[in-house]
Amino acid sequence: MIVFKQVSFGYPKRPLLFEGLDWELKGGNVVGLLGKNGAGKSTLMRLMAGLVRPTDGRVLFEGEMTFDRQFRFLDQLLFIPEKVSIPDHLKVKEYVGIYGDFYSGFDPEKLKQLLHDFQIELSDRISNLSYGQQKKLQIAIGLSSGARLLLFDEPTNGLDIPSKSAFRKVVSAHLREDQLLVISTHQVKDIEHLIDQVVILDEGKIKLQADMEALEEAFVFGKGTANPPEAFYTESHLLGTQFIAHASEEISGGSPDLELLFQAVIEGKLEGSYLSDLNEVKL
């Protein structure tokens, strides 16, 4: 669905963020995009959305350059940036009507259900909504738009704990199989049980792209009072140790811990031979 071909990009008077990047994301997935501050996550999203032009190379959505911003592409794209800016003089009904006219696949019935789930009324004036409610409004519009490429940058920022739970539920319930949702976030725990695939970005490179099922099959993410000899990455805490080890008959553990995985990748502990097991089960 989205393909990067030898993409380079950098802002004026700064080093290149990306150089010769080849990357592909396929439809039918919820992808978690993780990276340190300044790693280029938001820029990567903007390249996918066609909001910035690559210095070199091409970013393609089903064969068409995203930066060309053709109608067919815009009809299939909805990008929610980290900072939401909504005209506060409008009512919710008036605001969503704009999107209803813009997207050919917009589903008003789905929108009504999502607004109900998020406890937002069509009669509400946007100026009376909190920042978190405005964020939920954008998410509801995104999931109702019918667009096949959804880009959410830090969607859970500003959401309280019940709203984060509602976010996970509505995404799971309302995302279609032909859609691709990319979530860029620092709030790793908010998406841990939502995503199908994790992508870790560091130093302008995709250091890891893996399906969650493949990670669970290849590795063990566990806790204990001592470092197991099979572990290739460990973190010590007051109550014991967290570790990642190769899965085997002798050792078992829980589902992938994204925070632990992220640190292992950033510190170079999950590369080379340690990725061989993952490659064997990659879906």
Secondary structure by P-SEA (a helix, b strand, c coil): cbbbcbbbbbcccccccccccccccccccbbbbbbcccccaaaaaaaaacccccccccccccccccccccaaaaaabbbbcccccccccccaaaaaaaaaaccccccaaaaaaaaaaaccccccccccccaaaaaaaaaaaaaaccccbbbbccccccccaaaaaaaaaaaaccccccbbbbbbccccccccccccbbbbbccccccbbbbaaaaaaccccccccccccccccccccccccccccccccccccccccaaaaaaaaaacccccccaaaaaaacc
